[in-house]
Amino acid sequence: MIARGSRHPNGTGTAGPCVRVVDTPLGAMRLQAEGGALTGAWFLDQRDCPAMPEPAAEASPSPDAGGRDSRSAEDAVLDQAVRELAEYFAGRLRAFSLPMAPQGTPFQRRVWDALRDLDFGVLESYGALAQRCATPAAVRAVAQAVGRNPISIFIPCHRVVGADSALTGFGGGLHRKQALLALEGHAYASPVRQARRAQQDPRQGSLWDSP
């Protein structure tokens, strides 16, 4: 997996997120960290992917109150995100352990926290997710929150499907949702909204080409 250099909007990392672009088997992704946690992960062609910050002239990093490089926490998080993403795509990692801090409304964060409880290979319907969020009558609002998940893959919104196992939707594109679910043992014949799971295999696959 190839990671491109981090960008700090003002050259010092003291304002705004730290951003890095990483190439994956499913296309380039924009990873974003701020405050010592991962705050974003989008495919570059996603409609809601933020624009990349303009490159800034590098300046000497400013220390925080403890005398530490103010950029080090964000860069360390991005380093970990790149490593764990590569391990996941290679079929060697089933759970992410890096700190995450998605930014959204309290309701959205409650839904995203519930998504993080979905283990590798576990699928859940929007209705069941709404039940777990204690909002059984708000399935549509829960679905909208799922669609606004700002940390794709790490917060596994791709594990939410229709009640009949249909793919339904995914911000990164249904072809990617099909591939991610195949990696986790769920085969779908085609990347269309109505496609239903064809078979299940608990073994983890790999999205990297075989040598």
N, C-alpha and C positions, 0 to 999 in steps of 0.2 A: 504494500500500500504506500503510495507516494503522497506525502504531506507537503504543501507549499508553505512558505514562511508566514509567520504571524504578522498581523497589522494592528498597530495601536493608533487610533485616530489622531492623537496629538503628538505622537512620537515619543511620549513618555509613559503612556499607559495609566495616567492619573485620571483620565476622564473617558467615559465610554467603554464599550466592550473590546476585548481582544479577539481577533478573528483569524481563522486559518481555513484554507481550502484543502481538502483531501480527496484524492481519487479513490473510488471504490469500484467493485465489480458492477454496481448498478448506476454508476455515474458520479460526477464530482459533487461533493457536499461542502457546505459552508458550516463550520463549527464555530461557536461563539462562547466565550467565557467572560464572566465578570464577577467580582467579589469572591473569587476563589471557588467558583462553581460553574458548571456548564449551564448556559442559559439558552442555547439555541443549536439546532442541527437541522438543516434543510438541504434538499437537493437543489442545485443551482437553477434548474429549470422549473422549480415549483413557483406557482403564482404568488405565494406569500413569502417567498425568500427575500429578505432585505437586500438592498443594494450593498455592494462591497464598499467599504470606506476608501477614500483616496489615500494612496501611499503618502506618508509624511516623512520629513527629514528626521533621521534618527538623532535623538538627543540622549544625554546621559540619564539613565533611569534615576528617578527620585526615590529616596528611601522613605519607608513609612515610619511610624512612631517608634518602631522597634529597630530601626536601622536596616531593614530588609529591602531588597529591590521590590518596588511596588508592582512590577510586572511578573514577578516570579510565580505567584500563586496562579494567575491566569494561564501562563505558559505551561506550568506543571499540569494543570487540569486538561489543557488541550493535548499535551503529550500523552496523558493517560487515555483520553478519549480516542486518539488515533490508534494507540496500541490495542485497546479493548475492541474497537470496531474491526480492526484487522483480524483479531483472534475470533471474533464472532463470525465474520464472513468466511474464515478458514475452517469453521466447524469445531473450534477448540474452546469456545466460551459460550455459556448459556445465560449468565447473569452479569449485568454491569454493576460496578461497585463505585464509580466515581461520583462525587457530589454533584447534585443537580438543583437548580433554582429557577424553574420556569416562571415567567412573569405573566400574570393574568389576574382575573377577578377571583375572589374567594371561591365562588362556585366552580370556575374553571380549574383552579388548583385542586379542589376536592376531587373532581373527575380525573385529573391527571395523576393524582396520588393513587386513586383506585386502579388506574391503568398499570401503574408500577407494581401492583400486587399480582398482576397476571404473569405467572411463571412461563418460562420457555415452553413453547408448544401448546399452551393452553389457549383455546378459543372461547370467546364469550360474546353473547348477543348484546345489542344495545339495550334491550329490555332488562336483561339480567344485570348489566352494568348499572342501569338506573336504579334497580332494586338495591344494589350494594351501596349506592350513593344516597340511599334513603329518599329518593325522588322518583318513585315508580310512575307517577303521572306526568313526568317531565322527560319522556324518552327523547323527544325532539331537541330539547335544550341540551341534554347529555350528548346527543349525536353531534350537535353543533360544537360543543366543547371539545369532543374528540377530534373533530375536523380542524380545530384551531390549535392543536397540540404543537408547541414550538420546538420540541426536541424529538424529532423523528427517530425511530428505531430504538434509541435509548429509553424513551418512554413509549412502550410498544402499542401504539394505537392500531398497528397493523393486525393485532390479534383480536380485534373487534369485528364481528361479521354479523350477517343477518340471522334471524331466528332459524332459518332453514339452511344455514352455513353459507349463504351467498356472499360473494366478495363485497358487494355494495359500493364502497368508495375508499379512496386513500389520496391524501394531498400530494403524495409523490408520484401518483399514477398507478393504475391497477396492474400494469405489467410488473411494477416493483413489488406491490403487495403480493402478487402471485409468486414471485421469486422468493420473497422473505418467508412466506408461509411454506413454500417447498423446502427451504433450508431448515425449517423447524418441523418438517415431517408431514405437511398437509399438501396433497396434490390437487391442483385445480387444472382442468383441461384447457381453459382459455381465460385471458384477462378481461372479462366483461362483468358488469355489475351483477348479472343474474347467475353467473357461474357458481355452481355448488361444489363442495369438496367431493372429490372422486375417491380418494383413499387416504389412509393415515398410516404413517410409519414413524415410530418413536425415535428412530435414529437421526442424528443431526447430519445434514449434508454439508456441502461446501459450495460457495459461489465463485471460488477462484478456479481458473482453468487448470486442468491437470497438466503436470510437466511433461 
